[in-house]
C-alpha cells in the first residue's frame, strides 16, 4: 500500500514538473505568437501619416491620337527613400516608370539633399483605360516631387508636358497640338512645353484634283507650314528648357 502511494506521488511530481518545464520553454513563446497575431493589422496606404501631398494633371496622347488628361497625386509618407507607384485603370509603360526614378533624382538635386526619411508615392488615376506611353510626363513628375518635398502647392491653372533628363533638362515630346487642345478643353489657361516646341514646322498634305471627262486626276503635294501652338489652341503657351524654369512657373 505504501509503495503504491509513493509511486503515485512520484508520477504526480513528474507530471507537475513536466508541465512546469513546458510552460517555461514553450508557454511564453506560444502565448506571444497568439498575442502578436491578434495585434497584426493591414493599414492601407491612404491611412498612413502623410508628410505632404500634391495633386496635378498629366497630359498624354491616347491610342486614337487624342489628347487626354490624367490625375496625378504625389505623397510623401514615412519611409526610407523608396519610390512607390500606384496605377489604376491605365496601361503603364516601363519607360514612364523610369521617368519617375529620374524625376526623383532631379528633385533631390534641385533641393540639394537625398530623400531618406520618406517614401514618395505616385498615384495615377483616370476614369477609363487609356494608353499612356513614353516618358513625356517626366517634367510633371519632377515638379510634383519637388513640390511634395518642399510642401508647396502646384498652380491649378497650368499643365506641363516634356521629358526629364538626369541633369534637369526638359526634352521634347510628340503630340503638342493634341495635348494643348485637351488642356484648353479641361479649362486650363497655361500650357508649358519644351523649348523649341511653342512654334514648329510641319508638312501638310495638299491635294488638287482635275476632271478630264469621266476621269479624275489628283495631284498630291506636301507643303511646309509653320505652326504657332498658342494661336492654334487658344491659350497661353510658354517654353521651358529645364526644371528651374518649370518650377518658377508651376509652384506657388
GUNU-119168 format. One record per residue: residue number from 1; residue in one letter; x negated, y, z negated of N, C-alpha, C in turn. Coordinates in steps of 0.02 Angstrom, whole numbers, plus 32768, in hexadecimal, padded with zeros to 4 digits. Layout:
N
pos; code; n.x; n.y; n.z; ca.x; ca.y; ca.z; c.x; c.y; c.z
NUM; A; X; Y; Z; X; Y; Z; X; Y; Z
...
//
This chain:
252
pos; code; n.x; n.y; n.z; ca.x; ca.y; ca.z; c.x; c.y; c.z
1; X; 7FD6; 7FC4; 8000; 8000; 8000; 8000; 7FD5; 803E; 8000
2; X; 7FA3; 803C; 7FD4; 7F76; 8075; 7FCE; 7F51; 807F; 800F
3; X; 7F3D; 8048; 802F; 7F18; 804D; 806E; 7F44; 806B; 80A5
4; X; 7F85; 805A; 80A3; 7FB3; 8076; 80D5; 7FBA; 80C2; 80CD
5; X; 7FBE; 80D8; 808F; 7FC4; 8120; 8081; 7F86; 8144; 8099
6; X; 7F4B; 8127; 808A; 7F0C; 8146; 809E; 7F08; 814B; 80EA
7; X; 7F1D; 8115; 810B; 7F1C; 8114; 8155; 7F49; 814A; 8171
8; X; 7F84; 8151; 8153; 7FB3; 8184; 816A; 7F98; 81CA; 8161
9; X; 7F78; 81D5; 8127; 7F5A; 8217; 811A; 7F23; 8227; 814C
10; X; 7EFB; 81F3; 815D; 7EC5; 81FD; 818D; 7EE1; 8210; 81D1
11; X; 7F16; 81ED; 81E5; 7F35; 81FC; 8227; 7F52; 8242; 8228
12; X; 7F72; 8256; 81F1; 7F8D; 829A; 81ED; 7F56; 82CD; 81F1
13; X; 7F1F; 82C0; 81CE; 7EE6; 82EE; 81CF; 7ECA; 82F6; 8216
14; X; 7EC2; 82BC; 8238; 7EA8; 82BE; 827D; 7ED6; 82E5; 82AA
15; X; 7F18; 82DA; 82A3; 7F4A; 82FD; 82CD; 7F47; 8348; 82C1
16; X; 7F46; 835C; 8281; 7F44; 83A4; 8271; 7F03; 83C4; 8289
17; X; 7ECB; 83A1; 827F; 7E8B; 83BC; 8295; 7E89; 83C3; 82E1
18; X; 7EA1; 838F; 8303; 7EA2; 8393; 834D; 7ECE; 83CB; 8366
19; X; 7F08; 83D4; 8347; 7F35; 840A; 835B; 7F16; 844E; 834F
20; X; 7EF2; 8455; 8316; 7ED1; 8494; 8307; 7E9A; 84A4; 8338
21; X; 7E72; 8470; 8347; 7E3D; 847A; 8378; 7E59; 848D; 83BC
22; X; 7E91; 846F; 83CD; 7EB2; 847F; 840D; 7EC6; 84C8; 840F
23; X; 7EE0; 84E2; 83D8; 7EF2; 8528; 83D6; 7EB6; 8555; 83DD
24; X; 7E7E; 853F; 83BE; 7E42; 8569; 83C0; 7E26; 856D; 8406
25; X; 7E22; 8532; 8429; 7E00; 8530; 846A; 7E2E; 853D; 84A5
26; X; 7E6F; 8530; 849B; 7E9C; 8537; 84D4; 7ED3; 856A; 84C9
27; X; 7EEB; 856D; 848B; 7F25; 8597; 847D; 7F1F; 85DE; 8493
28; X; 7EEE; 8603; 847D; 7EE9; 864A; 848D; 7EE5; 8656; 84D9
29; X; 7EC0; 8628; 84FC; 7EB9; 8631; 8545; 7EFC; 862A; 8567
30; X; 7F22; 85F6; 8554; 7F63; 85EC; 8574; 7F93; 8625; 8564
31; X; 7F93; 863B; 8525; 7FBE; 8672; 8511; 7FAC; 86B1; 8538
32; X; 7F6B; 86BC; 853E; 7F54; 86F7; 8562; 7F6A; 86F7; 85AA
33; X; 7F67; 86BC; 85CA; 7F7C; 86B8; 8610; 7FC6; 86C6; 8617
34; X; 7FEC; 86AB; 85E8; 8034; 86B6; 85EB; 8044; 8700; 85E4
35; X; 8023; 8720; 85B4; 802F; 8767; 85A9; 801A; 8791; 85E5
36; X; 7FE0; 877E; 8604; 7FC8; 87A4; 863E; 7FF9; 879E; 8678
37; X; 8014; 8762; 8682; 8044; 8759; 86B8; 8082; 8784; 86AE
38; X; 8096; 878C; 8671; 80D0; 87B5; 8663; 80C2; 87FF; 8671
39; X; 8083; 8813; 8669; 8071; 8859; 8671; 8065; 886D; 86BA
40; X; 8057; 883C; 86E6; 8046; 884D; 872B; 8081; 886C; 874F
41; X; 8075; 88A5; 8771; 80A8; 88C7; 8798; 808A; 88DD; 87DB
42; X; 80B0; 88D7; 8810; 809B; 88EF; 8851; 80B6; 8936; 885A
43; X; 8089; 8966; 8860; 809D; 89AC; 8865; 8096; 89C3; 88AD
44; X; 80CC; 89D8; 88CE; 80C8; 89F1; 8913; 809A; 8A2D; 8916
45; X; 807B; 8A37; 8951; 804C; 8A6E; 895B; 806B; 8AB1; 8948
46; X; 80AC; 8AB9; 895A; 80CB; 8AFA; 894E; 80D3; 8B09; 8904
47; X; 80CB; 8AD6; 88D8; 80D3; 8AE2; 8891; 8090; 8AEE; 886E
48; X; 805A; 8AEA; 8893; 801A; 8AFB; 8875; 8017; 8B46; 8868
49; X; 7FEE; 8B59; 8838; 7FE4; 8BA0; 882C; 7FC1; 8BBF; 8868
50; X; 7FDE; 8BF4; 8883; 7FC2; 8C14; 88BF; 7F9C; 8C52; 88AA
51; X; 7F5D; 8C55; 88C0; 7F36; 8C92; 88B4; 7F53; 8CCB; 88DE
52; X; 7F5F; 8CBE; 891E; 7F7B; 8CF0; 894B; 7F99; 8CCD; 8988
53; X; 7FC2; 8CF3; 89AD; 7FE4; 8CD7; 89E7; 7FF0; 8D0E; 8A1A
54; X; 7FE5; 8CFF; 8A5A; 7FF5; 8D2E; 8A90; 801C; 8D09; 8AC6
55; X; 8046; 8D2F; 8AE8; 806D; 8D14; 8B20; 8061; 8D40; 8B5D
56; X; 805D; 8D20; 8B97; 8056; 8D44; 8BD5; 8070; 8D18; 8C0D
57; X; 8067; 8D2E; 8C4B; 807E; 8D09; 8C85; 8043; 8CF4; 8CB1
58; X; 8049; 8CB8; 8CCE; 801B; 8CA3; 8D02; 8040; 8CA8; 8D44
59; X; 801D; 8CBB; 8D78; 803C; 8CBF; 8DBA; 801A; 8C8D; 8DE8
60; X; 8042; 8C67; 8E0D; 8028; 8C33; 8E38; 8051; 8C2F; 8E78
61; X; 803E; 8C02; 8EA4; 8063; 8BF5; 8EE1; 8078; 8BAB; 8EE0
62; X; 80B8; 8B9E; 8EEA; 80CF; 8B59; 8EE6; 80C5; 8B34; 8F29
63; X; 80DC; 8AF6; 8F2B; 80D0; 8ACD; 8F67; 80F5; 8AE6; 8FA5
64; X; 8124; 8B14; 8F9C; 8148; 8B31; 8FD4; 8129; 8B73; 8FEC
65; X; 80F3; 8B88; 8FCA; 80D3; 8BC7; 8FDD; 80F1; 8C04; 8FBC
66; X; 811F; 8BFA; 8F8D; 813F; 8C32; 8F6B; 811A; 8C42; 8F2A
67; X; 8119; 8C81; 8F18; 80FB; 8C96; 8ED9; 8128; 8C83; 8E9E
68; X; 810B; 8C6D; 8E68; 8131; 8C5B; 8E2B; 810C; 8C75; 8DEE
69; X; 8132; 8C85; 8DBA; 8115; 8C99; 8D7A; 8121; 8C62; 8D47
70; X; 80EF; 8C53; 8D20; 80F5; 8C21; 8CEB; 80E4; 8C42; 8CA8
71; X; 80FE; 8C25; 8C72; 80F3; 8C40; 8C30; 80B3; 8C23; 8C12
72; X; 8089; 8C4F; 8BF7; 804C; 8C39; 8BD4; 804E; 8C53; 8B8D
73; X; 8045; 8C25; 8B5D; 803E; 8C38; 8B17; 7FFB; 8C1E; 8AFE
74; X; 7FD3; 8C4B; 8AE2; 7F92; 8C37; 8AC6; 7F93; 8C44; 8A7C
75; X; 7F7F; 8C11; 8A55; 7F7F; 8C16; 8A0C; 7F3A; 8C05; 89F0
76; X; 7F29; 8C26; 89B9; 7EEE; 8C13; 8992; 7F07; 8BF4; 8952
77; X; 7EF5; 8BB5; 8945; 7F0A; 8B92; 8908; 7ECC; 8B79; 88E4
78; X; 7ED1; 8B69; 88A4; 7E97; 8B50; 887F; 7E78; 8B14; 88A2
79; X; 7E37; 8B14; 88AA; 7E16; 8ADD; 88CD; 7DCB; 8AE7; 88CF
80; X; 7DAC; 8AC8; 8901; 7D63; 8ACA; 8905; 7D4A; 8AD9; 894B
81; X; 7D70; 8B01; 8971; 7D58; 8B16; 89B2; 7D70; 8AED; 89ED
82; X; 7DA2; 8AC2; 89E3; 7DBA; 8A99; 8A1A; 7DE8; 8AC1; 8A49
83; X; 7DF0; 8AA8; 8A86; 7E1F; 8AC3; 8AB6; 7E56; 8A90; 8ABF
84; X; 7E95; 8AA3; 8AB2; 7ECE; 8A77; 8AB7; 7EFE; 8A92; 8AEC
85; X; 7F14; 8A67; 8B19; 7F41; 8A7C; 8B4F; 7F82; 8A56; 8B49
86; X; 7FB9; 8A7B; 8B49; 7FFC; 8A5E; 8B46; 8023; 8A75; 8B83
87; X; 8032; 8A46; 8BB0; 8052; 8A58; 8BEF; 8095; 8A35; 8BF4
88; X; 80CA; 8A5A; 8C02; 810D; 8A3D; 8C08; 8129; 8A4A; 8C4D
89; X; 8148; 8A17; 8C6B; 816B; 8A1D; 8CAB; 813F; 8A3C; 8CE1
90; X; 8103; 8A23; 8CE7; 80D5; 8A42; 8D16; 80A1; 8A0F; 8D2D
91; X; 808D; 8A11; 8D6B; 8057; 89E8; 8D84; 8018; 8A12; 8D7D
92; X; 7FE8; 89F8; 8D58; 7FAF; 8A20; 8D41; 7F6F; 8A04; 8D5D
93; X; 7F4B; 8A2B; 8D84; 7F0E; 8A14; 8DA4; 7ED2; 8A1A; 8D75
94; X; 7EA1; 89EE; 8D81; 7E65; 89EC; 8D56; 7E3E; 8A2C; 8D5C
95; X; 7E3E; 8A4E; 8D97; 7E17; 8A8C; 8D9D; 7E35; 8AC4; 8D73
96; X; 7E76; 8AC1; 8D66; 7E94; 8AF2; 8D3A; 7E7E; 8AE7; 8CF2
97; X; 7E77; 8AA8; 8CDF; 7E5D; 8A98; 8C9C; 7E15; 8AB1; 8C95
98; X; 7DEE; 8AAA; 8CC9; 7DAA; 8AC3; 8CC8; 7DA9; 8B0F; 8CC1
99; X; 7DDA; 8B30; 8CE0; 7DDE; 8B79; 8CDA; 7DEA; 8B8D; 8C92
100; X; 7E11; 8B66; 8C6D; 7E1E; 8B75; 8C27; 7DDD; 8B70; 8BFF
101; X; 7DB5; 8B3D; 8C0C; 7D76; 8B35; 8BE9; 7D48; 8B71; 8BF7
102; X; 7D44; 8B85; 8C37; 7D1A; 8BBF; 8C49; 7D35; 8BFE; 8C29
103; X; 7D78; 8C05; 8C29; 7D97; 8C41; 8C0B; 7D85; 8C48; 8BC2
104; X; 7D85; 8C10; 8B9D; 7D74; 8C12; 8B56; 7D2B; 8C29; 8B4D
105; X; 7CFF; 8C10; 8B78; 7CB8; 8C23; 8B74; 7CB0; 8C6E; 8B84
106; X; 7CD3; 8C86; 8BB7; 7CD0; 8CCD; 8BC9; 7CEA; 8CF7; 8B8F
107; X; 7D20; 8CE1; 8B6E; 7D3B; 8D05; 8B35; 7D09; 8D08; 8AFC
108; X; 7CE6; 8CD1; 8AEF; 7CB3; 8CD0; 8ABA; 7C7A; 8D00; 8ACA
109; X; 7C66; 8D02; 8B09; 7C31; 8D30; 8B1D; 7C49; 8D79; 8B16
110; X; 7C88; 8D84; 8B26; 7CA3; 8DC9; 8B22; 7CA4; 8DE2; 8ADA
111; X; 7CB9; 8DB7; 8AAA; 7CBC; 8DCC; 8A64; 7C7A; 8DC1; 8A40
112; X; 7C4A; 8DA1; 8A64; 7C06; 8D96; 8A4B; 7C04; 8D6A; 8A0C
113; X; 7C2C; 8D36; 8A0D; 7C28; 8D04; 89D8; 7C4B; 8CC4; 89EE
114; X; 7C36; 8C8B; 89D4; 7C56; 8C4C; 89E4; 7C93; 8C41; 89B6
115; X; 7CC7; 8C23; 89D2; 7D03; 8C15; 89AC; 7CFB; 8BD1; 898A
116; X; 7CED; 8BD1; 8949; 7CE1; 8B92; 8925; 7D13; 8B85; 88EE
117; X; 7D3B; 8BB7; 88DD; 7D6A; 8BAF; 88A6; 7DB2; 8BA7; 88BD
118; X; 7DBC; 8B9E; 88FF; 7E00; 8B99; 8919; 7E01; 8B6E; 8958
119; X; 7E39; 8B4D; 8963; 7E46; 8B2B; 89A2; 7E72; 8B5A; 89CC
120; X; 7E65; 8B5E; 8A0C; 7E8D; 8B88; 8A39; 7EBB; 8B5A; 8A61
121; X; 7EFC; 8B66; 8A5C; 7F2D; 8B3D; 8A80; 7F4C; 8B66; 8AB9
122; X; 7F52; 8B46; 8AF2; 7F6F; 8B66; 8B2D; 7FAE; 8B3F; 8B40
123; X; 7FE7; 8B60; 8B3C; 8026; 8B41; 8B4D; 8042; 8B61; 8B8D
124; X; 804C; 8B38; 8BC0; 8068; 8B50; 8BFF; 80AC; 8B2F; 8C08
125; X; 80DF; 8B59; 8C11; 8123; 8B3F; 8C11; 814C; 8B63; 8C46
126; X; 816A; 8B3D; 8C73; 8198; 8B59; 8CA5; 81D6; 8B2E; 8CA9
127; X; 820E; 8B49; 8CC0; 824C; 8B24; 8CBE; 824F; 8AE8; 8CED
128; X; 8232; 8AEE; 8D29; 8234; 8AB8; 8D5A; 81ED; 8AA3; 8D6D
129; X; 81E8; 8A63; 8D83; 81A6; 8A4A; 8D96; 818A; 8A72; 8DD0
130; X; 814F; 8A8C; 8DC8; 812E; 8AB4; 8DFB; 80E5; 8A9F; 8DFF
131; X; 80CB; 8AA0; 8E3B; 8085; 8A8F; 8E45; 805A; 8ACD; 8E39
132; X; 8030; 8ACA; 8E06; 8002; 8B01; 8DF8; 7FBC; 8AE6; 8DFF
133; X; 7F9D; 8AF2; 8E38; 7F5B; 8AD7; 8E44; 7F29; 8B0E; 8E4C
134; X; 7EEA; 8AFC; 8E47; 7EB5; 8B2D; 8E51; 7EA7; 8B55; 8E12
135; X; 7E70; 8B79; 8E12; 7E5A; 8B9E; 8DD7; 7E72; 8BE6; 8DD5
136; X; 7EA7; 8BF7; 8DFB; 7EB9; 8C3E; 8E03; 7ED4; 8C5E; 8DC3
137; X; 7EE1; 8C37; 8D8F; 7EF9; 8C54; 8D50; 7EBF; 8C60; 8D20
138; X; 7E82; 8C55; 8D35; 7E49; 8C5B; 8D09; 7E43; 8C9F; 8CE7
139; X; 7E4D; 8CD5; 8D0C; 7E48; 8D18; 8CEF; 7E7C; 8D22; 8CB9
140; X; 7EB9; 8D0A; 8CC6; 7EEF; 8D11; 8C94; 7EDF; 8CE9; 8C55
141; X; 7EC3; 8CAD; 8C5D; 7EAF; 8C85; 8C23; 7E7B; 8CAA; 8BF9
142; X; 7E4A; 8CC8; 8C1B; 7E14; 8CE9; 8BF7; 7E2E; 8D25; 8BD0
143; X; 7E57; 8D4F; 8BEF; 7E71; 8D8A; 8BCD; 7E9D; 8D74; 8B92
144; X; 7EC7; 8D41; 8B9B; 7EF2; 8D29; 8B65; 7EC9; 8D0D; 8B2B
145; X; 7E92; 8CEC; 8B3B; 7E67; 8CD1; 8B06; 7E47; 8D09; 8ADE
146; X; 7E2F; 8D3D; 8B00; 7E13; 8D77; 8ADD; 7E48; 8D97; 8AB1
147; X; 7E85; 8D9E; 8ACB; 7EBB; 8DBD; 8AA5; 7ECB; 8D96; 8A66
148; X; 7ECE; 8D54; 8A6B; 7EE1; 8D2C; 8A31; 7EAA; 8D2C; 89FC
149; X; 7E6B; 8D2E; 8A12; 7E33; 8D30; 89E2; 7E31; 8D72; 89BE
150; X; 7E3C; 8DA8; 89E3; 7E38; 8DEB; 89C5; 7E7B; 8E03; 89AA
151; X; 7EAD; 8DD7; 89AE; 7EF0; 8DE7; 8994; 7F0C; 8E27; 89B5
152; X; 7F07; 8E29; 89F7; 7F21; 8E62; 8A1D; 7F5C; 8E4C; 8A47
153; X; 7F80; 8E7D; 8A63; 7FBB; 8E6F; 8A8B; 7FAE; 8E7B; 8AD5
154; X; 7FC8; 8E4E; 8AFF; 7FC3; 8E57; 8B47; 7FFE; 8E81; 8B5F
155; X; 7FF0; 8EB1; 8B8B; 8026; 8EDB; 8BA6; 805C; 8EB0; 8BC7
156; X; 809A; 8EC3; 8BBC; 80D1; 8E9C; 8BD8; 80EA; 8EB5; 8C1B
157; X; 80C3; 8EE2; 8C3A; 80D7; 8EFC; 8C7C; 80A4; 8EEC; 8CB2
158; X; 8073; 8EC2; 8CA0; 803B; 8EB5; 8CCE; 802B; 8E6B; 8CD3
159; X; 801C; 8E54; 8D10; 8009; 8E0F; 8D1C; 7FC8; 8E0F; 8D44
160; X; 7F9D; 8DDD; 8D37; 7F5D; 8DD9; 8D5A; 7F56; 8D96; 8D7E
161; X; 7F34; 8D96; 8DB7; 7F21; 8D59; 8DD8; 7ED7; 8D5D; 8DE9
162; X; 7EB5; 8D24; 8DE9; 7E6D; 8D24; 8DF8; 7E4B; 8CEA; 8DD4
163; X; 7E16; 8CD1; 8DF2; 7DEF; 8C9D; 8DD1; 7DC2; 8CBE; 8D9D
164; X; 7DA3; 8C96; 8D73; 7D73; 8CB1; 8D43; 7D33; 8C88; 8D49
165; X; 7CFB; 8CAB; 8D4C; 7CBA; 8C8A; 8D4F; 7C97; 8C91; 8D0B
166; X; 7C65; 8C68; 8D00; 7C45; 8C65; 8CBF; 7C25; 8CA7; 8CAA
167; X; 7C13; 8CD2; 8CDB; 7BF6; 8D13; 8CCA; 7C2A; 8D4A; 8CC2
168; X; 7C6B; 8D36; 8CC4; 7CA0; 8D67; 8CBA; 7CBA; 8D87; 8CFA
169; X; 7C9E; 8D74; 8D32; 7CB4; 8D90; 8D72; 7CF8; 8D72; 8D85
170; X; 7D24; 8D9C; 8DA1; 7D66; 8D85; 8DB8; 7D62; 8D79; 8E03
171; X; 7D71; 8D3B; 8E18; 7D6B; 8D28; 8E5E; 7DAD; 8D29; 8E84
172; X; 7DA8; 8D29; 8EC6; 7DE2; 8D2F; 8EF1; 7E0C; 8CEF; 8EF3
173; X; 7E4C; 8CF9; 8F03; 7E7D; 8CC2; 8F06; 7EA8; 8CC9; 8F44
174; X; 7ED0; 8C97; 8F51; 7EFE; 8C99; 8F8A; 7F44; 8CAD; 8F75
175; X; 7F6E; 8CB9; 8FA8; 7FB5; 8CC6; 8F9B; 7FC3; 8D08; 8F79
176; X; 7F9B; 8D3A; 8F85; 7FA3; 8D7B; 8F62; 7FE9; 8D99; 8F6E
177; X; 8000; 8D9A; 8FAD; 8040; 8DB9; 8FBB; 8079; 8D92; 8F9A
178; X; 8078; 8D50; 8FA1; 80AC; 8D26; 8F82; 80AE; 8D2F; 8F36
179; X; 8074; 8D32; 8F18; 806F; 8D3C; 8ED0; 8089; 8D82; 8EBD
180; X; 8073; 8DB4; 8EE3; 8088; 8DF8; 8ED5; 80D3; 8E01; 8ED9
181; X; 80F3; 8DE2; 8F0A; 813C; 8DE6; 8F10; 815F; 8DC6; 8ED5
182; X; 8143; 8D8E; 8EBD; 8160; 8D6D; 8E82; 8159; 8D99; 8E44
183; X; 8120; 8DBB; 8E3E; 8114; 8DE9; 8E06; 8147; 8E21; 8E06
184; X; 8152; 8E3E; 8E42; 8183; 8E75; 8E47; 81CA; 8E5D; 8E37
185; X; 81DD; 8E24; 8E53; 8220; 8E09; 8E48; 822E; 8DFB; 8DFF
186; X; 81F8; 8DEB; 8DD9; 8200; 8DDD; 8D92; 8203; 8E1D; 8D68
187; X; 81FB; 8E58; 8D89; 8203; 8E97; 8D66; 81C3; 8EB7; 8D4D
188; X; 818A; 8E9C; 8D61; 814A; 8EB9; 8D4B; 8136; 8EF3; 8D79
189; X; 8116; 8F26; 8D5C; 8104; 8F61; 8D83; 80BC; 8F64; 8D98
190; X; 8091; 8F38; 8D7D; 8049; 8F3B; 8D8C; 802F; 8EF5; 8D9A
191; X; 8006; 8EF0; 8DCD; 7FEA; 8EB0; 8DE3; 7F9F; 8EB9; 8DEB
192; X; 7F78; 8E94; 8DC3; 7F2F; 8E96; 8DC8; 7F16; 8E5E; 8DF6
193; X; 7EED; 8E71; 8E26; 7ED3; 8E41; 8E57; 7E87; 8E45; 8E59
194; X; 7E65; 8E11; 8E72; 7E1C; 8E14; 8E76; 7E04; 8E4C; 8EA5
195; X; 7DC8; 8E62; 8E98; 7DAA; 8E97; 8EC1; 7DA9; 8E81; 8F0B
196; X; 7DBE; 8EAF; 8F37; 7DBF; 8EA1; 8F7E; 7E00; 8E83; 8F97
197; X; 7E31; 8E77; 8F69; 7E6F; 8E59; 8F7F; 7EAB; 8E87; 8F78
198; X; 7E9F; 8EC6; 8F69; 7ED5; 8EF8; 8F69; 7EE7; 8F0A; 8FB0
199; X; 7EB6; 8F05; 8FDC; 7EC0; 8F0E; 9024; 7E98; 8ED8; 9047
200; X; 7EB4; 8EBC; 907B; 7E90; 8E88; 90A0; 7EAC; 8E85; 90E7
201; X; 7E87; 8E63; 9112; 7E9D; 8E5A; 9157; 7EB1; 8E12; 9162
202; X; 7EDF; 8E08; 9190; 7EF4; 8DC5; 91A3; 7F0B; 8DC6; 91EC
203; X; 7F10; 8D8A; 9208; 7F25; 8D85; 924D; 7F6E; 8D6D; 924F
204; X; 7F97; 8D94; 9271; 7FDD; 8D83; 9278; 7FEC; 8D6D; 92C0
205; X; 8017; 8D3B; 92C4; 802A; 8D20; 9304; 8059; 8D4F; 9329
206; X; 8047; 8D60; 9367; 8072; 8D8C; 9390; 8084; 8D64; 93D0
207; X; 80C4; 8D5A; 93D9; 80DB; 8D32; 9412; 8104; 8D5E; 9442
208; X; 80F0; 8D5F; 9482; 8116; 8D84; 94B5; 812B; 8D52; 94EB
209; X; 816C; 8D56; 94FD; 8187; 8D25; 952D; 81A5; 8D4A; 9569
210; X; 819F; 8D2C; 95A3; 81BD; 8D46; 95E1; 81E3; 8D0E; 9604
211; X; 8218; 8D22; 9626; 8240; 8CF1; 9649; 8233; 8CF5; 9695
212; X; 8229; 8CBC; 96B3; 8220; 8CB7; 96FB; 8253; 8C86; 9714
213; X; 828C; 8CA2; 9728; 82C3; 8C77; 973C; 82DE; 8C51; 9701
214; X; 82DD; 8C10; 9706; 82F4; 8BE6; 96CE; 82BB; 8BD3; 96A0
215; X; 8280; 8BEB; 96B0; 8245; 8BD9; 9688; 8232; 8C12; 9658
216; X; 8221; 8BFE; 961C; 820B; 8C2F; 95E9; 81C0; 8C23; 95DA
217; X; 819A; 8C58; 95E2; 8151; 8C54; 95D5; 8140; 8C81; 959B
218; X; 811F; 8C64; 9569; 810C; 8C8A; 952D; 80C1; 8C8F; 9527
219; X; 80AC; 8CC9; 9511; 8065; 8CD6; 9506; 805B; 8CE4; 94BB
220; X; 802F; 8CBE; 949C; 8024; 8CC6; 9454; 7FDF; 8CE4; 9447
221; X; 7FDD; 8D1A; 9422; 7F9E; 8D39; 940D; 7F9E; 8D42; 93C2
222; X; 7F63; 8D49; 93A6; 7F5D; 8D56; 935E; 7F3E; 8D9B; 9355
223; X; 7F64; 8DC5; 9334; 7F4F; 8E0B; 932B; 7F36; 8E16; 92E4
224; X; 7EFE; 8E37; 92DF; 7EE2; 8E46; 929D; 7F07; 8E82; 927F
225; X; 7F22; 8E78; 9242; 7F46; 8EAF; 9220; 7F29; 8EB9; 91DA
226; X; 7F2F; 8EF6; 91C2; 7F17; 8F05; 917E; 7F52; 8F0A; 914F
227; X; 7F4B; 8EEB; 9116; 7F82; 8EE7; 90E5; 7F6F; 8F0D; 90A6
228; X; 7F99; 8F3C; 9091; 7F91; 8F5D; 9051; 7FC2; 8F3D; 9021
229; X; 7FA9; 8F18; 8FF0; 7FD4; 8EF0; 8FC5; 8006; 8F1C; 8F9F
230; X; 7FEF; 8F55; 8F87; 801B; 8F82; 8F61; 8056; 8F98; 8F8B
231; X; 804A; 8FAB; 8FCA; 8081; 8FC0; 8FF6; 80AD; 8F85; 900A
232; X; 808D; 8F4B; 9012; 80B2; 8F10; 9027; 80E4; 8EF7; 8FF3
233; X; 80CF; 8EF9; 8FB4; 80FB; 8EDD; 8F80; 8121; 8F12; 8F59
234; X; 8109; 8F50; 8F5A; 812E; 8F87; 8F3B; 8123; 8F91; 8EF1
235; X; 80EB; 8F79; 8ED6; 80DA; 8F88; 8E90; 8091; 8F9D; 8E8D
236; X; 807C; 8FB6; 8E53; 8037; 8FCD; 8E4A; 8007; 8F91; 8E4B
237; X; 7FD3; 8F95; 8E75; 7FA1; 8F60; 8E7A; 7F5C; 8F7C; 8E6A
238; X; 7F39; 8F5B; 8E3C; 7EF5; 8F71; 8E29; 7EC4; 8F38; 8E34
239; X; 7E8A; 8F48; 8E51; 7E56; 8F16; 8E59; 7E29; 8F15; 8E1B
240; X; 7E17; 8ED9; 8E04; 7DE9; 8ED2; 8DCC; 7DB2; 8EA1; 8DDF
241; X; 7D75; 8EB0; 8DCB; 7D3D; 8E86; 8DE0; 7D22; 8E59; 8DA8
242; X; 7D31; 8E6A; 8D69; 7D16; 8E42; 8D32; 7D44; 8E44; 8CF6
243; X; 7D33; 8E1E; 8CC3; 7D5E; 8E17; 8C89; 7D64; 8E59; 8C62
244; X; 7D30; 8E82; 8C62; 7D33; 8EC2; 8C3F; 7D69; 8EEF; 8C5C
245; X; 7D6D; 8EF2; 8C9F; 7DA0; 8F1B; 8CBF; 7DE6; 8EFF; 8CB3
246; X; 7DEC; 8EBD; 8CB5; 7E2D; 8E9D; 8CAA; 7E46; 8EAB; 8C63
247; X; 7E1A; 8EA6; 8C32; 7E2D; 8EB4; 8BEC; 7E44; 8EFC; 8BE4
248; X; 7E22; 8F2A; 8C06; 7E33; 8F70; 8C01; 7E7B; 8F7E; 8C18
249; X; 7E90; 8F5A; 8C4C; 7ED3; 8F64; 8C66; 7F09; 8F3B; 8C42
250; X; 7EF6; 8F01; 8C28; 7F28; 8ED3; 8C0E; 7F35; 8ED6; 8BC3
251; X; 7F01; 8EE6; 8B9C; 7F0A; 8EE5; 8B53; 7F1F; 8F28; 8B39
252; X; 7F51; 8F28; 8B0D; 7F69; 8F68; 8AEF; 7F3C; 8F7B; 8AB6
//
